[in-house]
């Protein structure tokens, strides 16, 4: 398996949904960065299912344990190893999934790829549970980015057919934590919660879109051709289970414009070069422009639903109905907001180190 990402800021994820723990090793965090377990815990708490509409009834306390790399409230420069214990597993519903794969899950493909030796419990390595480790690593990355004045914030912009009104990137930090779905539009937030509960009541699930913005990025960060900002962020985001679409700036809308409308005109404001609009999403040629970075992420509906679905029995090679048991989210989008922030922060932290925008040691 490929469980590491990054070059200078390198993150290795480990653990399975129903194993003893999930965790992460962060190698390359600059020495001297102000950081402690409470900072990381705050990020992990935002991922909790408690109080989230449509969230799984699985209740894990998710207490972060830091095993190495921090001393007296600062990063030492050594690898930072963090774990969260799994203590609320119920593996019984998953015993037959090696031979009767769930539609929409990786049960079938993982079984083929790993010869049936993969852990099927709760989805194993392919479960959204592993994103708890992503969020821990994101807490470290955010602390590093904070040291150079960069903030990363995400918010829910769509749940099913419910769309939020546009929010300026600069407004997101003040508005994205005012409700349970992390939506900057309060009216839309209520409609989103209702849509999630309607899907749950119907034994179904629903997807949505998260938008993430990075503020304070200087121009000139990125490693073209194959490690441009969009390339690295997209790679990180597609590592989140259930992500099926990523777009930057105006994204697919640009394909319907003429160049005269799509181009972002340059201007000078307060002695710095800016663009008068930001349809490029803060990136040109894989390099940051100095404008806010804007990326949107599309999540498919949770594939585990209580409605009967069609699948196959791999032992008999016959089609068979399946009703999925277990504890699942009717919508993962509200819990995924902090995960999106984490993955964007990881990519930006690595690119910042590679460009020299972030020092290797804080003096």
C-alpha positions as CSV (number, residue, x, y, z in Angstrom):
1,X,0.0,0.0,0.0
2,X,1.0,3.6,-0.5
3,X,0.5,5.3,2.9
4,X,2.8,8.3,2.7
5,X,2.6,11.7,1.1
6,X,4.9,14.7,0.9
7,X,8.6,15.3,0.2
8,X,10.0,17.5,2.9
9,X,6.9,17.5,5.1
10,X,6.2,13.8,4.9
11,X,3.2,12.2,6.4
12,X,2.7,8.4,6.9
13,X,-0.8,7.1,7.9
14,X,-1.3,3.8,9.6
15,X,-4.2,1.8,11.2
16,X,-7.5,0.3,10.3
17,X,-11.1,1.1,11.2
18,X,-11.5,-1.8,13.7
19,X,-7.8,-2.3,14.6
20,X,-6.3,-1.2,17.9
21,X,-5.7,2.4,16.7
22,X,-5.3,4.8,13.9
23,X,-2.3,7.1,13.7
24,X,0.1,9.2,11.8
25,X,3.8,10.0,11.7
26,X,4.8,13.5,10.6
27,X,8.4,13.8,9.5
28,X,9.9,17.2,8.6
29,X,8.0,19.5,10.9
30,X,10.3,22.5,11.4
31,X,12.0,22.5,14.8
32,X,10.8,25.3,17.1
33,X,7.2,25.5,15.9
34,X,4.9,26.2,18.8
35,X,2.7,23.0,19.1
36,X,1.2,20.7,21.7
37,X,-1.4,17.9,22.0
38,X,-4.2,20.3,22.8
39,X,-3.8,22.1,19.5
40,X,-4.1,18.8,17.6
41,X,-7.0,17.7,19.9
42,X,-9.0,20.8,18.9
43,X,-8.8,19.8,15.3
44,X,-9.7,16.2,16.0
45,X,-12.7,17.2,18.1
46,X,-14.1,19.0,15.0
47,X,-14.3,15.7,13.2
48,X,-16.3,14.1,15.9
49,X,-19.7,12.6,15.1
50,X,-21.3,14.0,18.3
51,X,-23.9,16.6,17.4
52,X,-23.4,16.4,13.6
53,X,-26.6,15.9,11.7
54,X,-26.8,12.4,10.0
55,X,-23.6,11.3,11.7
56,X,-22.8,7.7,12.7
57,X,-23.9,6.5,16.2
58,X,-20.4,5.1,16.6
59,X,-19.0,7.2,19.5
60,X,-15.2,7.2,19.8
61,X,-13.6,9.6,22.3
62,X,-10.7,10.2,19.9
63,X,-8.2,11.3,22.5
64,X,-4.9,12.2,20.8
65,X,-1.7,10.6,22.3
66,X,1.6,12.1,21.1
67,X,4.4,9.6,21.3
68,X,7.3,11.6,20.0
69,X,8.5,14.8,18.4
70,X,7.2,17.4,20.9
71,X,9.0,18.9,23.9
72,X,8.0,21.8,26.1
73,X,5.3,23.0,23.7
74,X,7.4,23.0,20.6
75,X,8.3,20.6,17.8
76,X,11.8,19.2,18.2
77,X,12.5,18.5,14.5
78,X,12.1,14.7,15.1
79,X,9.3,12.7,13.7
80,X,6.0,13.4,15.4
81,X,4.0,10.2,16.1
82,X,0.4,10.5,17.1
83,X,-2.2,7.8,17.7
84,X,-5.9,7.6,18.6
85,X,-7.2,4.3,20.1
86,X,-10.2,2.6,18.7
87,X,-12.4,1.5,21.5
88,X,-16.0,1.4,20.1
89,X,-15.8,-1.2,17.3
90,X,-18.5,-3.7,16.4
91,X,-17.1,-6.0,13.8
92,X,-19.9,-8.6,13.6
93,X,-21.7,-7.0,10.6
94,X,-18.6,-7.2,8.5
95,X,-17.8,-10.9,8.7
96,X,-19.3,-11.8,5.3
97,X,-18.1,-8.9,3.3
98,X,-15.1,-10.7,1.9
99,X,-17.5,-12.8,-0.2
100,X,-20.5,-10.4,-0.4
101,X,-19.1,-7.0,-1.2
102,X,-21.0,-3.8,-0.5
103,X,-21.9,-1.7,-3.5
104,X,-20.0,1.6,-3.6
105,X,-17.3,0.4,-1.2
106,X,-13.8,-1.0,-1.8
107,X,-14.7,-4.5,-0.5
108,X,-14.5,-6.0,-3.9
109,X,-11.5,-4.1,-5.4
110,X,-9.4,-4.4,-2.2
111,X,-10.1,-8.1,-2.0
112,X,-8.9,-8.5,-5.6
113,X,-5.9,-6.3,-5.1
114,X,-4.7,-7.9,-1.9
115,X,-5.7,-11.5,-2.5
116,X,-8.3,-11.4,0.3
117,X,-5.8,-10.7,3.0
118,X,-7.0,-7.2,3.6
119,X,-8.9,-6.4,6.8
120,X,-12.6,-6.0,5.9
121,X,-13.9,-4.9,9.4
122,X,-15.5,-1.5,9.0
123,X,-13.8,-1.1,5.7
124,X,-10.4,-1.6,7.2
125,X,-7.7,0.6,5.6
126,X,-10.3,2.0,3.2
127,X,-12.6,3.4,5.9
128,X,-13.2,7.1,6.6
129,X,-11.9,6.2,10.1
130,X,-8.3,6.7,8.8
131,X,-9.0,10.4,8.3
132,X,-8.7,10.9,12.0
133,X,-5.0,10.5,11.4
134,X,-5.1,13.0,8.5
135,X,-6.7,15.5,10.9
136,X,-3.9,15.0,13.4
137,X,-1.3,15.7,10.8
138,X,-3.3,18.6,9.6
139,X,-3.1,20.1,13.1
140,X,0.6,20.1,12.8
141,X,0.6,21.5,9.3
142,X,-1.7,24.3,10.3
143,X,0.6,25.3,13.1
144,X,3.5,25.4,10.7
145,X,1.5,27.5,8.2
146,X,0.3,29.8,11.0
147,X,4.0,30.7,11.7
148,X,4.2,32.3,8.2
149,X,0.8,33.9,8.4
150,X,-1.2,31.4,6.4
151,X,-4.7,30.3,7.4
152,X,-6.7,27.3,5.9
153,X,-10.5,27.3,6.4
154,X,-13.2,25.2,4.8
155,X,-17.0,25.3,4.7
156,X,-19.9,23.3,3.3
157,X,-21.3,24.9,0.1
158,X,-23.8,22.2,-0.9
159,X,-25.6,19.2,0.5
160,X,-27.5,17.3,-2.2
161,X,-29.5,20.0,-4.1
162,X,-29.2,22.6,-1.3
163,X,-26.7,25.3,-2.3
164,X,-25.3,28.0,0.0
165,X,-25.0,31.5,-1.2
166,X,-21.4,32.5,-2.2
167,X,-19.1,33.6,0.6
168,X,-16.0,35.7,0.1
169,X,-12.8,33.8,1.1
170,X,-12.0,36.5,3.6
171,X,-15.3,35.9,5.3
172,X,-15.0,32.2,5.7
173,X,-13.0,32.1,9.0
174,X,-15.7,34.1,10.8
175,X,-18.7,32.2,9.5
176,X,-17.7,28.5,9.0
177,X,-18.3,27.3,12.6
178,X,-21.6,28.9,13.4
179,X,-23.7,25.8,12.8
180,X,-23.5,22.0,12.8
181,X,-22.9,21.7,9.0
182,X,-20.1,24.3,8.9
183,X,-22.0,26.4,6.3
184,X,-21.5,30.1,6.1
185,X,-25.1,30.7,5.0
186,X,-27.4,30.1,8.0
187,X,-30.5,29.7,5.9
188,X,-28.9,27.1,3.7
189,X,-27.5,25.4,6.8
190,X,-31.0,24.7,8.1
191,X,-32.1,23.3,4.8
192,X,-28.9,21.2,4.6
193,X,-29.7,19.6,8.0
194,X,-33.2,18.9,6.9
195,X,-32.0,17.2,3.7
196,X,-29.6,15.0,5.6
197,X,-32.3,13.9,8.1
198,X,-34.7,13.2,5.2
199,X,-32.1,11.0,3.6
200,X,-31.6,9.1,6.9
201,X,-35.3,8.7,7.4
202,X,-35.6,7.1,3.9
203,X,-32.8,4.7,4.7
204,X,-30.6,6.5,2.3
205,X,-27.6,8.9,2.2
206,X,-26.6,12.1,0.6
207,X,-23.4,13.8,-0.6
208,X,-22.2,17.4,-1.0
209,X,-19.5,19.9,-1.7
210,X,-16.9,21.5,0.6
211,X,-15.0,24.6,-0.4
212,X,-11.6,25.4,1.2
213,X,-9.7,28.6,1.1
214,X,-6.1,29.4,2.1
215,X,-5.4,33.0,3.0
216,X,-2.0,34.7,3.4
217,X,-0.1,32.7,0.8
218,X,2.7,34.6,-0.9
219,X,3.2,34.5,-4.6
220,X,5.7,32.0,-6.0
221,X,5.0,28.7,-4.1
222,X,4.7,25.6,-6.2
223,X,7.0,23.0,-8.0
224,X,5.9,22.7,-11.7
225,X,5.5,20.7,-13.8
226,X,4.4,17.6,-11.9
227,X,4.3,19.1,-8.4
228,X,2.4,22.3,-8.9
229,X,0.0,23.5,-6.3
230,X,-3.1,22.1,-7.9
231,X,-1.3,18.7,-8.6
232,X,-0.2,18.3,-5.0
233,X,-3.5,19.5,-3.4
234,X,-5.6,17.4,-5.7
235,X,-3.5,14.3,-4.9
236,X,-4.0,15.0,-1.2
237,X,-7.7,15.6,-1.5
238,X,-8.3,12.4,-3.5
239,X,-6.7,10.5,-0.6
240,X,-9.9,11.2,1.4
241,X,-12.4,8.3,1.0
242,X,-15.6,9.4,-0.9
243,X,-14.0,12.3,-2.8
244,X,-14.9,12.1,-6.4
245,X,-14.3,15.7,-7.7
246,X,-11.9,18.5,-7.2
247,X,-11.9,21.9,-8.9
248,X,-9.9,25.1,-8.4
249,X,-11.3,28.7,-8.7
250,X,-14.1,28.8,-11.2
251,X,-13.3,25.2,-12.2
252,X,-15.5,23.6,-14.8
253,X,-17.3,27.0,-15.3
254,X,-14.1,28.2,-17.0
255,X,-14.7,25.8,-19.9
256,X,-17.9,27.7,-20.8
257,X,-16.2,31.1,-20.9
258,X,-14.2,33.0,-23.5
259,X,-10.7,34.0,-22.6
260,X,-11.7,37.6,-22.2
261,X,-14.0,36.6,-19.4
262,X,-11.9,33.8,-17.9
263,X,-8.6,35.7,-17.5
264,X,-8.0,37.5,-14.2
265,X,-6.7,41.0,-14.9
266,X,-3.6,42.1,-13.0
267,X,-3.6,45.3,-11.0
268,X,-1.5,47.1,-8.3
269,X,-3.0,47.6,-4.9
270,X,-1.0,49.0,-1.9
271,X,2.3,48.3,-3.7
272,X,1.6,44.7,-4.5
273,X,0.4,42.8,-7.6
274,X,-3.1,41.4,-7.3
275,X,-5.8,40.3,-9.7
276,X,-9.1,42.1,-9.8
277,X,-11.0,38.8,-9.7
278,X,-9.9,35.3,-8.8
279,X,-11.4,32.7,-11.2
280,X,-8.0,31.0,-11.3
281,X,-8.4,30.2,-7.6
282,X,-5.0,31.8,-6.6
283,X,-2.9,29.5,-8.9
284,X,-1.3,30.1,-12.3
285,X,1.0,27.6,-13.9
286,X,0.9,25.5,-10.7
287,X,2.3,28.5,-8.7
288,X,0.6,30.6,-6.2
289,X,-0.4,34.2,-7.3
290,X,-0.7,35.7,-3.8
291,X,-4.5,35.7,-4.1
292,X,-6.6,33.5,-1.9
293,X,-6.4,29.8,-2.9
294,X,-9.8,28.4,-3.5
295,X,-10.6,24.7,-4.1
296,X,-13.9,22.8,-4.0
297,X,-14.3,19.1,-3.2
298,X,-17.2,16.9,-4.2
299,X,-18.1,14.0,-1.9
300,X,-20.3,11.1,-3.1
301,X,-23.1,9.9,-0.8
302,X,-22.1,7.4,1.9
303,X,-22.4,4.0,0.2
304,X,-23.5,2.1,3.3
305,X,-27.3,2.5,3.4
306,X,-30.1,0.5,5.0
307,X,-32.0,0.0,1.8
308,X,-31.6,-3.3,0.1
309,X,-29.1,-3.2,-2.8
310,X,-28.0,-5.7,-5.4
311,X,-24.5,-7.3,-5.2
312,X,-22.9,-10.7,-5.8
313,X,-21.9,-13.7,-3.8
314,X,-18.3,-14.3,-4.8
315,X,-18.3,-17.9,-3.6
316,X,-21.3,-19.0,-5.7
317,X,-20.9,-16.3,-8.4
318,X,-24.6,-15.5,-8.2
319,X,-26.4,-12.2,-7.8
320,X,-27.8,-11.6,-4.3
321,X,-29.6,-8.8,-2.4
322,X,-27.7,-7.1,0.5
323,X,-28.9,-5.0,3.4
324,X,-26.0,-3.2,5.0
325,X,-25.8,-3.4,8.8
326,X,-23.6,-1.5,11.1
327,X,-23.3,2.2,12.1
328,X,-22.9,4.7,9.3
329,X,-23.2,8.4,8.4
330,X,-26.2,9.5,6.4
331,X,-23.9,12.3,5.2
332,X,-20.1,12.6,5.8
333,X,-19.8,16.2,4.5
334,X,-20.1,18.1,7.8
335,X,-17.4,15.9,9.4
336,X,-15.2,16.1,6.3
337,X,-14.8,19.9,6.4
338,X,-11.9,19.6,8.8
339,X,-10.4,16.7,6.8
340,X,-10.4,18.9,3.7
341,X,-8.6,21.6,5.6
342,X,-6.1,19.1,6.9
343,X,-5.2,17.8,3.4
344,X,-4.9,21.2,1.9
345,X,-2.7,22.3,4.8
346,X,-0.4,19.2,4.4
347,X,0.2,19.9,0.7
348,X,0.8,23.6,1.3
349,X,3.2,22.9,4.1
350,X,5.2,20.6,2.0
351,X,5.3,23.0,-0.9
352,X,6.2,25.9,1.4
353,X,9.2,24.0,2.7
354,X,10.3,23.0,-0.8
355,X,10.1,26.6,-2.0
356,X,11.9,28.1,1.0
357,X,8.8,30.0,2.1
358,X,8.9,28.0,5.4
359,X,12.2,27.7,7.3
360,X,13.4,24.3,8.5
361,X,14.2,25.7,11.9
362,X,12.4,28.5,13.8
363,X,15.1,30.7,15.3
